[in-house]
Amino acid sequence: MIHKGETVEKAIRNSGIPITQIAKKLGISRQQIYNLFEKDAVEWELLVKLGRIINYDFGIEHDVSNKADGLGTKISYEELAEQCEELKKEVVIWRDKYIKLLESHAILLSKDKTLG
């Protein structure tokens, strides 16, 4: 299995972008970047953000595949990032609907108590 930290380090160093600049864009410290180099597992969302900053597709080394279809169909890094963004939007929509439902429920309960 590929050590993700080593892949991250190699990609960052080959990008020519200073680690300080990358850390600033990610909103983390330089030390956290160096800590990533030591990790065997790096969160995919962080890899996506990092890849956008340094213009690198981490999916190539890590054989990213779409497990949802059960076929192991390979998809590109950009397609995966786009799917993640769409899913985040859906989560927000459903969360907002749930909150509205809870608020309506609370109103109904309070009306019921005043009637009873």
C-alpha positions as CSV (number, residue, x, y, z in Angstrom):
1,M,0.0,0.0,0.0
2,I,1.2,3.5,-0.8
3,H,2.2,5.7,2.2
4,K,0.1,8.8,1.7
5,G,2.4,11.0,3.7
6,E,5.3,10.2,1.4
7,T,3.1,10.9,-1.6
8,V,2.0,14.2,-0.1
9,E,5.6,15.2,0.6
10,K,6.8,14.3,-2.9
11,A,3.9,16.2,-4.5
12,I,4.4,19.3,-2.4
13,R,8.2,19.4,-2.9
14,N,7.8,18.9,-6.7
15,S,5.2,21.6,-6.9
16,G,7.7,24.3,-6.1
17,I,5.2,26.1,-3.9
18,P,6.6,27.1,-0.5
19,I,5.2,25.0,2.4
20,T,4.4,28.2,4.2
21,Q,2.2,29.4,1.4
22,I,0.5,26.0,1.2
23,A,-0.1,25.9,4.9
24,K,-1.6,29.4,4.8
25,K,-4.0,28.5,2.0
26,L,-5.1,25.3,3.9
27,G,-5.5,27.3,7.2
28,I,-3.0,25.1,9.1
29,S,0.5,25.5,10.4
30,R,3.7,24.6,8.6
31,Q,4.3,22.0,11.4
32,Q,1.0,20.3,10.5
33,I,2.2,20.0,6.9
34,Y,5.4,18.3,8.1
35,N,3.3,16.1,10.3
36,L,1.3,15.0,7.2
37,F,4.5,13.7,5.7
38,E,4.8,11.2,8.5
39,K,1.2,10.0,8.3
40,D,0.3,6.7,6.6
41,A,-3.3,7.8,6.2
42,V,-4.4,11.3,5.2
43,E,-8.0,12.4,5.0
44,W,-9.3,12.5,1.4
45,E,-10.8,15.9,1.9
46,L,-7.4,17.4,2.8
47,L,-5.8,15.7,-0.2
48,V,-8.5,17.3,-2.4
49,K,-7.8,20.7,-1.0
50,L,-4.1,20.3,-1.2
51,G,-4.3,19.0,-4.7
52,R,-6.2,22.1,-5.8
53,I,-3.5,24.3,-4.3
54,I,-0.6,22.5,-5.9
55,N,-2.4,21.4,-9.0
56,Y,-1.9,17.7,-8.3
57,D,-4.2,14.7,-8.7
58,F,-3.6,12.4,-5.7
59,G,-6.1,10.0,-7.1
60,I,-3.5,8.7,-9.5
61,E,-1.3,7.2,-6.8
62,H,-4.1,6.1,-4.6
63,D,-6.2,4.3,-7.3
64,V,-9.3,6.2,-6.5
65,S,-12.4,4.3,-7.6
66,N,-16.1,4.8,-7.2
67,K,-17.0,2.1,-4.7
68,A,-20.7,3.2,-4.7
69,D,-21.4,1.5,-8.0
70,G,-19.9,-1.8,-6.9
71,L,-17.9,-2.0,-10.1
72,G,-14.8,-0.2,-9.0
73,T,-15.1,2.2,-11.9
74,K,-12.2,4.6,-11.8
75,I,-13.1,8.3,-11.7
76,S,-10.8,11.3,-11.9
77,Y,-9.8,13.4,-9.0
78,E,-11.8,16.3,-10.3
79,E,-14.9,14.2,-10.7
80,L,-14.5,12.9,-7.1
81,A,-14.0,16.4,-5.8
82,E,-17.1,17.6,-7.7
83,Q,-19.1,14.7,-6.2
84,C,-18.0,15.6,-2.7
85,E,-19.1,19.2,-3.2
86,E,-22.5,18.1,-4.5
87,L,-23.0,15.7,-1.5
88,K,-22.1,18.6,0.9
89,K,-24.8,20.7,-0.8
90,E,-27.3,17.9,-0.4
91,V,-26.5,17.5,3.3
92,V,-27.1,21.2,3.9
93,I,-30.5,21.0,2.1
94,W,-31.6,18.0,4.1
95,R,-30.3,19.5,7.3
96,D,-32.3,22.7,6.7
97,K,-35.4,20.7,5.9
98,Y,-35.0,18.7,9.1
99,I,-34.5,21.9,11.2
100,K,-37.7,23.4,9.7
101,L,-39.6,20.1,10.5
102,L,-38.3,20.2,14.1
103,E,-39.4,23.9,14.5
104,S,-42.8,23.1,13.1
105,H,-43.1,20.2,15.4
106,A,-42.2,22.3,18.4
107,I,-44.8,24.9,17.4
108,L,-47.5,22.2,17.1
109,L,-46.5,20.8,20.5
110,S,-46.7,24.2,22.1
111,K,-50.1,24.8,20.6
112,D,-51.3,21.5,21.8
113,K,-50.3,22.3,25.4
114,T,-52.2,25.6,25.3
115,L,-55.3,23.8,24.0
116,G,-55.1,21.0,26.5
